[in-house]
Amino acid sequence: MTRFDAVLFDLDGTLCRRTQDTDAVFAAAFDRAGLAPFGEPDELWAALDGPPDPDDRVGYLGAGFARLAAQHGCDADPLALAEAFVDGVDDTQVELTPGADRALDAAAAAGATALLTNGPADRQAAKVAALGLAERVDAVVYAGDHPRRKPHAAPFERTLAALDVPADRALYVGDSLTYDVAGAHTAGLAAAWLAPDGADPAPYDPEFVLGSLADLPEVLA
């Protein structure tokens, strides 16, 4: 008997990463908005508050641009800059993370597989299609299209229902402690955390810590 009957994967930062030059998107946003540039991309990333809001990307980025404008003493429309930034993002410019191919194959050999992402389909489906992931898993759930997202239990329960697998026989693989590990445990799944080098999961307690997705086959053996 295998250790798990199903493996569920997170998308961004776990199975895929962007290949688009986000520094270039930052610079182009000022051109699109017709504004003189100020600040640097790293300053914008530092000015963002917490994880992205799947329901309001423009508002989330706009708050960061507002802080950046205040830091540089600039009078600019932060929402116009945020809209220009979002318009410049190409969600098809993504690639599989190292070890993802091996992890997907091992998961499929062990049992049912699924992709569970917090983003809505109108943004995430382009990434899924570009990487051919829909053909490699048994179910895809876009939690952003439903009332509750990770770390709530509801999206995990919806995904498990699609696979017809109980929570105690499933493993969730993700790179976020606060969304992926916390959500998996809330829903009764085991969690495999894809950790940055040298990172400590405390105070969370994932059952498995992966240095790379290439480590997943050993977990499933």
C-alpha positions in Angstrom: 0.0 0.0 0.0 1.4 3.4 -1.0 1.8 6.1 1.7 -0.8 8.4 -0.1 -3.6 7.9 -2.5 -3.5 11.4 -3.8 -1.0 14.3 -4.2 -2.2 17.8 -4.5 0.1 20.6 -5.8 0.2 24.4 -5.3 1.0 26.3 -8.5 2.9 29.6 -8.1 6.3 29.1 -6.5 5.7 25.3 -6.3 5.1 23.9 -9.8 5.9 27.1 -11.8 7.7 30.3 -11.7 7.6 33.4 -14.0 10.1 33.9 -16.8 9.0 37.4 -17.7 11.4 40.2 -16.6 9.4 41.9 -13.9 11.9 44.8 -13.8 11.0 45.5 -17.4 7.3 45.4 -16.6 7.9 47.9 -13.8 9.7 50.3 -16.2 7.1 49.9 -18.9 4.3 50.7 -16.4 5.4 54.3 -16.3 5.5 54.5 -20.1 2.0 53.1 -20.3 0.7 55.5 -17.6 2.5 58.5 -19.2 4.3 59.2 -16.0 8.0 60.1 -15.2 9.6 57.1 -13.6 10.6 57.0 -9.9 12.0 54.4 -7.6 13.3 50.9 -8.3 11.5 47.6 -8.7 13.0 46.3 -5.4 11.5 49.2 -3.6 8.1 48.4 -4.9 8.3 44.8 -3.9 9.4 45.9 -0.4 6.5 48.4 -0.2 3.9 45.7 -0.9 1.9 44.5 2.1 1.7 40.8 2.5 0.7 38.3 -0.2 -1.1 39.4 -3.4 -4.9 39.9 -3.2 -6.4 37.5 -5.8 -9.5 39.6 -6.0 -7.8 43.0 -6.5 -4.4 42.9 -8.1 -4.7 46.6 -9.1 -5.6 47.7 -5.5 -2.8 45.6 -4.1 -0.1 47.0 -6.4 -1.7 50.4 -6.2 -1.1 50.5 -2.4 2.6 49.7 -3.1 2.9 52.4 -5.8 1.3 54.9 -3.4 3.9 54.1 -0.7 6.7 54.3 -3.3 5.5 57.7 -4.6 5.3 59.0 -1.0 8.9 57.8 -0.4 10.1 59.7 -3.5 8.0 62.8 -3.0 6.2 62.2 -6.3 2.7 63.2 -7.2 1.5 60.2 -9.3 -1.7 58.2 -9.7 -0.8 54.9 -8.0 -3.9 53.1 -9.4 -3.0 54.2 -13.0 0.5 52.8 -12.5 -0.9 49.6 -11.0 -3.3 49.1 -13.9 -0.4 49.7 -16.4 1.7 47.2 -14.5 -1.0 44.5 -14.6 -1.6 45.1 -18.3 2.0 44.4 -18.9 2.1 41.0 -17.2 2.0 38.0 -19.5 0.8 35.0 -17.5 2.0 32.6 -20.3 5.6 33.5 -19.6 6.2 30.7 -17.0 8.3 27.6 -16.6 8.2 24.5 -14.4 10.3 24.7 -11.3 13.3 22.4 -10.9 12.2 18.9 -10.2 8.6 19.5 -11.1 8.6 17.0 -14.0 9.9 14.3 -11.7 7.5 15.2 -8.9 4.5 15.1 -11.2 5.5 11.8 -12.7 6.0 10.3 -9.2 2.7 11.6 -8.0 0.8 10.2 -11.0 2.5 6.8 -10.4 1.4 6.8 -6.8 -2.3 7.7 -7.2 -4.6 10.6 -8.1 -3.2 14.1 -8.6 -4.6 17.6 -8.5 -3.6 21.2 -8.8 -5.1 23.6 -6.2 -4.2 27.3 -6.6 -5.6 30.3 -4.8 -5.8 32.4 -7.9 -8.8 32.7 -10.2 -9.1 30.9 -13.5 -9.0 34.1 -15.5 -5.4 34.5 -14.4 -4.1 31.0 -13.5 -5.6 29.1 -16.5 -3.1 30.8 -18.8 -0.2 29.4 -16.8 -1.8 25.9 -16.6 -2.3 25.9 -20.3 1.2 27.2 -21.1 2.8 24.4 -19.0 0.4 21.6 -20.2 -0.6 20.9 -16.6 -4.2 20.1 -17.1 -3.2 17.0 -19.0 -0.9 15.9 -16.2 -3.3 16.0 -13.3 -6.8 14.6 -12.6 -8.3 17.8 -11.3 -7.6 21.5 -11.3 -9.3 23.8 -8.7 -9.1 27.6 -8.9 -9.9 28.6 -5.3 -10.0 32.3 -6.3 -13.3 31.6 -8.1 -15.0 30.4 -4.9 -15.9 32.1 -1.6 -13.1 30.6 0.4 -9.4 30.2 -0.5 -6.4 28.6 1.3 -5.8 28.4 4.2 -9.5 27.6 4.6 -10.4 24.0 4.4 -13.1 24.5 1.7 -10.8 24.4 -1.4 -9.0 21.3 -0.2 -12.3 19.6 0.5 -13.5 20.5 -3.0 -10.4 19.1 -4.5 -10.5 15.9 -2.5 -14.2 15.4 -3.5 -13.2 15.7 -7.2 -10.6 12.9 -6.6 -12.8 10.9 -4.3 -9.9 10.6 -1.8 -10.2 11.1 2.0 -8.1 13.8 3.6 -6.0 11.4 5.7 -4.8 9.7 2.5 -3.7 12.8 0.7 -0.6 15.0 0.6 -0.5 18.7 -0.3 2.7 20.1 -1.7 3.3 23.9 -1.5 5.8 26.6 -0.8 3.8 28.7 1.6 3.7 27.9 5.3 0.8 30.3 6.0 -1.4 29.2 3.1 -0.2 25.7 2.0 0.9 24.0 5.2 -1.7 25.8 7.4 -4.5 25.1 4.9 -3.5 21.4 4.4 -3.5 20.8 8.2 -6.8 22.6 8.7 -8.3 20.3 6.1 -6.7 17.1 7.6 -4.1 16.5 4.9 -0.4 15.9 5.4 1.8 18.7 4.1 5.1 18.8 2.2 6.7 22.2 2.3 9.0 23.3 -0.5 11.5 25.3 1.6 13.9 28.1 0.6 17.5 27.2 1.4 18.1 27.0 5.2 14.6 28.1 6.1 13.0 27.0 9.3 9.3 26.1 9.2 8.7 26.9 12.9 6.2 27.5 14.3 4.5 25.4 11.6 5.2 21.7 11.5 4.9 20.2 8.0 5.3 16.4 7.8 7.9 16.8 5.1 10.4 19.5 4.1 11.6 19.4 0.5 14.7 21.1 -0.7 13.4 20.6 -4.2 10.5 19.0 -5.9 12.9 16.3 -7.0 12.8 15.1 -3.4 9.1 14.2 -3.6 9.5 10.7 -5.1 11.4 9.6 -2.0 8.5 10.9 0.2 6.0 8.9 -1.9 8.1 5.7 -1.9 
